[in-house]
Amino acid sequence: MKQENELLLFRKSIQAFAKKYIEADYLKWEEEGNIPRELWRKLGEEGFLCVDIPEKYGGLGAPNVFSSLIVEELNRLGYASIAINLSVHSNIIAHYILGSGREEQKNKYLPKMASGEMVGAIAMTEPDAGSDLQGIKTKASLMKDESGYLLNGSKTFVSNGQHCDFTIVVARTDLEVPASRGTTLFIVDIPADGLERGKNLDKIGLLSCDTSEMFLENVKVSKQAVLGEVNQGFITLMKELPRERLTIAIGALGAVEGALELTIEYVKERKVFGKSISDFQNTRFKIAEMMTEARVNRAFVQECLDLLEKGELDTETASMAKLSCTEAQGKITDQCLQLFGGYGYMREYPIGRAFVDARIQRIYGGTSEIMKEIIGRGIFGK
């Protein structure tokens, strides 16, 4: 009961922050294609970054559910672009460093990530390698004097790519073995000679979500830049995948519940043939079906959060959550938009933004097809 009350107060503080610092400017940021860097500072000052990181590294030391609630609530309020960049920074990158970084790396990056002084990114996806990381081509070559590495390659879909002060680069360090046994993670501080940020990518949704290309040409990094162990990068990535996929599921569920709230309010007010849309059986049945699906997914997500807190969330279960919640998000936002009629197709209506923002959820973090493959392998052992 105590944690429930704390979560309720925390949710209200997120809502108050969004009302004060986001609501009035969000549409402008969507048109401009990015959020202001100053928002990161404000998020840090209010304690909304890296909240589940231990206090000695600048976080609040809160349970994971508090960090997840930020992602959920921002999505529910319709600010998916901000939720995604924040989740990459706090729920993914910070945990790569916490779980696999050396003490000096934790002390260097985590406190400034929590304060918003530093923004983190991860350069993983490549133009020819999406959900299958076995296909990455970026290389890290040991320098002749063996003091460090030279990084060469290109990355795309880099979240926080424009604002980031450092990025975790996924690169091949041993080309003689499969990528799963010859990949290493490097922390690269920005600016760096040879590292060029590409353009901020023009997406169909999530318009103010900072997403970039990144090019590396003979970027020098020291051996101290290695995150985790050399050639063991896949272990770090796989270790954090359940958290990453559950975070996406939670964001999707928040967006679903937000879309339903908007739609229920709209159909009660909108009149057709002299009565509210909510008085038609079709509307009531549709809403009943969607609310039921949302409720079922909520129960499953809560189970996954409990497992994550105990360190027992496995990749297959997290993949089920990601698959179920993101597929539900796509289906439900589409049906909600339908109930808005022509107004749903207007960009100024939040339901229209929710619809286009939802489409990427079934792709990033591993496509729905990849999720099914992972779940299938877990069942059949192949």
Secondary structure in CASP SS format (residue, H / E / C, confidence):
PFRMAT SS
TARGET T0000
AUTHOR 0000-0000-0000
METHOD secondary structure of the structure
MODEL  1
M C 1.00
K H 1.00
Q H 1.00
E H 1.00
N H 1.00
E H 1.00
L H 1.00
L H 1.00
L H 1.00
F H 1.00
R H 1.00
K H 1.00
S H 1.00
I H 1.00
Q H 1.00
A H 1.00
F H 1.00
A H 1.00
K H 1.00
K H 1.00
Y H 1.00
I C 1.00
E C 1.00
A C 1.00
D C 1.00
Y H 1.00
L H 1.00
K H 1.00
W H 1.00
E H 1.00
E H 1.00
E H 1.00
G C 1.00
N C 1.00
I C 1.00
P C 1.00
R C 1.00
E H 1.00
L H 1.00
W H 1.00
R H 1.00
K H 1.00
L H 1.00
G H 1.00
E H 1.00
E C 1.00
G C 1.00
F C 1.00
L C 1.00
C C 1.00
V C 1.00
D C 1.00
I C 1.00
P C 1.00
E H 1.00
K H 1.00
Y H 1.00
G C 1.00
G C 1.00
L C 1.00
G C 1.00
A C 1.00
P C 1.00
N H 1.00
V H 1.00
F H 1.00
S H 1.00
S H 1.00
L H 1.00
I H 1.00
V H 1.00
E H 1.00
E H 1.00
L H 1.00
N H 1.00
R H 1.00
L C 1.00
G C 1.00
Y C 1.00
A H 1.00
S H 1.00
I H 1.00
A H 1.00
I H 1.00
N H 1.00
L H 1.00
S H 1.00
V H 1.00
H H 1.00
S H 1.00
N H 1.00
I H 1.00
I H 1.00
A H 1.00
H H 1.00
Y H 1.00
I H 1.00
L H 1.00
G H 1.00
S H 1.00
G C 1.00
R C 1.00
E H 1.00
E H 1.00
Q H 1.00
K H 1.00
N H 1.00
K H 1.00
Y H 1.00
L H 1.00
P H 1.00
K H 1.00
M H 1.00
A H 1.00
S H 1.00
G C 1.00
E C 1.00
M C 1.00
V C 1.00
G E 1.00
A E 1.00
I E 1.00
A E 1.00
M C 1.00
T C 1.00
E E 1.00
P C 1.00
D C 1.00
A E 1.00
G C 1.00
S C 1.00
D C 1.00
L H 1.00
Q H 1.00
G H 1.00
I C 1.00
K C 1.00
T C 1.00
K E 1.00
A E 1.00
S E 1.00
L E 1.00
M C 1.00
K C 1.00
D C 1.00
E C 1.00
S C 1.00
G E 1.00
Y E 1.00
L E 1.00
L E 1.00
N E 1.00
G E 1.00
S E 1.00
K E 1.00
T E 1.00
F E 1.00
V E 1.00
S E 1.00
N C 1.00
G C 1.00
Q C 1.00
H C 1.00
C C 1.00
D C 1.00
F E 1.00
T E 1.00
I E 1.00
V E 1.00
V E 1.00
A E 1.00
R E 1.00
T C 1.00
D C 1.00
L C 1.00
E C 1.00
V C 1.00
P C 1.00
A H 1.00
S H 1.00
R H 1.00
G C 1.00
T E 1.00
T E 1.00
L E 1.00
F E 1.00
I E 1.00
V E 1.00
D E 1.00
I C 1.00
P C 1.00
A C 1.00
D C 1.00
G C 1.00
L E 1.00
E E 1.00
R E 1.00
G E 1.00
K E 1.00
N E 1.00
L C 1.00
D C 1.00
K C 1.00
I C 1.00
G C 1.00
L C 1.00
L C 1.00
S C 1.00
C C 1.00
D C 1.00
T E 1.00
S E 1.00
E E 1.00
M E 1.00
F E 1.00
L E 1.00
E E 1.00
N E 1.00
V E 1.00
K E 1.00
V E 1.00
S E 1.00
K H 1.00
Q H 1.00
A H 1.00
V E 1.00
L E 1.00
G C 1.00
E C 1.00
V C 1.00
N C 1.00
Q E 1.00
G H 1.00
F H 1.00
I H 1.00
T H 1.00
L H 1.00
M H 1.00
K H 1.00
E H 1.00
L H 1.00
P H 1.00
R H 1.00
E H 1.00
R H 1.00
L H 1.00
T H 1.00
I H 1.00
A H 1.00
I H 1.00
G H 1.00
A H 1.00
L H 1.00
G H 1.00
A H 1.00
V H 1.00
E H 1.00
G H 1.00
A H 1.00
L H 1.00
E H 1.00
L H 1.00
T H 1.00
I H 1.00
E H 1.00
Y H 1.00
V H 1.00
K H 1.00
E H 1.00
R C 1.00
K E 1.00
V E 1.00
F C 1.00
G C 1.00
K E 1.00
S E 1.00
I H 1.00
S H 1.00
D H 1.00
F C 1.00
Q H 1.00
N H 1.00
T H 1.00
R H 1.00
F H 1.00
K H 1.00
I H 1.00
A H 1.00
E H 1.00
M H 1.00
M H 1.00
T H 1.00
E H 1.00
A H 1.00
R H 1.00
V H 1.00
N H 1.00
R H 1.00
A H 1.00
F H 1.00
V H 1.00
Q H 1.00
E H 1.00
C H 1.00
L H 1.00
D H 1.00
L H 1.00
L H 1.00
E H 1.00
K C 1.00
G C 1.00
E C 1.00
L C 1.00
D C 1.00
T H 1.00
E H 1.00
T H 1.00
A H 1.00
S H 1.00
M H 1.00
A H 1.00
K H 1.00
L H 1.00
S H 1.00
C H 1.00
T H 1.00
E H 1.00
A H 1.00
Q H 1.00
G H 1.00
K H 1.00
I H 1.00
T H 1.00
D H 1.00
Q H 1.00
C H 1.00
L H 1.00
Q H 1.00
L H 1.00
F H 1.00
G H 1.00
G H 1.00
Y H 1.00
G H 1.00
Y H 1.00
M C 1.00
R C 1.00
E C 1.00
Y C 1.00
P H 1.00
I H 1.00
G H 1.00
R H 1.00
A H 1.00
F H 1.00
V H 1.00
D H 1.00
A H 1.00
R H 1.00
I H 1.00
Q H 1.00
R H 1.00
I C 1.00
Y C 1.00
G C 1.00
G C 1.00
T C 1.00
S H 1.00
E H 1.00
I H 1.00
M H 1.00
K H 1.00
E H 1.00
I H 1.00
I H 1.00
G H 1.00
R H 1.00
G H 1.00
I H 1.00
F H 1.00
G C 1.00
K C 1.00
END
